[in-house]
Every structure is written in C-alpha cells, then in structure tokens.
Amino acid sequence: MIGCMPSAICTLIISAILLLIPGCASTPNQGYAFDSGFDESIRTIAVPIFRNETTSRGLEVQLTEAVQKQLQQRTPWRLSSTDRADTTLVGVITGTQLSVLSDDPQTGLVQEQAVRITIRFEWRDNRSGEVLVARDGYSASAVFSPSRGVGDRLEMGQRNAIDELASDLVSDLRSSW
C-alpha cells in the first residue's frame, strides 16, 4: 500500500496538469493566460497631451498624467518622446456630462451627481503605421456628493472619472484585444 502512494500522487499531479493545459492561452481573449498579456515587441510608448474639445479646461493634462502613471505602474513599457517611441497613444476628450442623481426633497439641493468623461483614442505602432487599438465614445463616470454635509467638489468627481478612464484605457492596450 505504501509502495503505490507515490504512483497515485504522480497520477494525480499529471492529471491536474493535463486538465490545466487546455485552459492556458498565450493571449487573454483565448482563455486563461499566464503571461502579462502585453505585446513584448513593444518597449516604449509616447503619450502626448490629450486634446480637449470640451469647455472643461485642465482635464486634458490630468488625463494624460493619469494614463502615463497607469502605463508606468501596470505595463512593461517605458514612456518616451513621440519621435523615439515604438508606439504612440493619441487621445481627445470629446465630452463631459454632469447628471443629477438625487436631490433633497425638502431643500431641492442636489445630494448626488455623476460626472461622465468621454474620449476617443488611437494607439498606433510607429514602426509599421498599424493602428493597434482605436476607440470612440469611450467613457467613465464617477459619483460625488456636493450636498452641504459632504461637500464634495466637482473636481473630485472629475478626478475619480479620470482615474477610472485611465485604468480602463491601459487595460485595453493588452495584446490581441
């Protein structure tokens, strides 16, 4: 009985490995992936300041900085100037929207609001000219409470929407997505 224990364990381990192999894939859109999911041929990325087609000034700088920060923290790519980078990510803020979610029935003052920021972006390979990822109407929202008790400012809602947008955008730069 003791002599078959190692054989039973080996059989169990081999079975487990064989079950996992079909779940492994080199790209995330084909199943589970054990690699980073980022294109390893890309080493550098340029992110010029986003254009801003809205009346909300300053969002373009905040969004560009947030995207650059996400790239540095979550990808193997280094930031570079446009003329030296393997790829370039260009974006435009196309819209901002402020919506009332709830108000105080006694005073009529707004209790909760949502801010939505919408962008268009294109990620291009500078070496081949190929567009790697392009999205239009890409947006993120954040809720804030401007009511007296809490007193969140619009800028706080915008900052949270920008952070979510930057995180989502960088997630979309994975290979083959």
Secondary structure, DSSP 8 states (H G I E B T S, - for coil): -GGGHHHHHHHHHHHHHHHHGGGEESSGGGSEE-S--S-TT--EEE----EE-SS-TTHHHHHHHHHHHHHHHHSS-EE--TTT-SEEEEEEEEEEEEEEEEE-TTT--EEEEEEEEEEEEEEEETTT--EEEEEEEEEEEEEE--STTT---HHHHHHHHHHHHHHHHHHTTSTT-
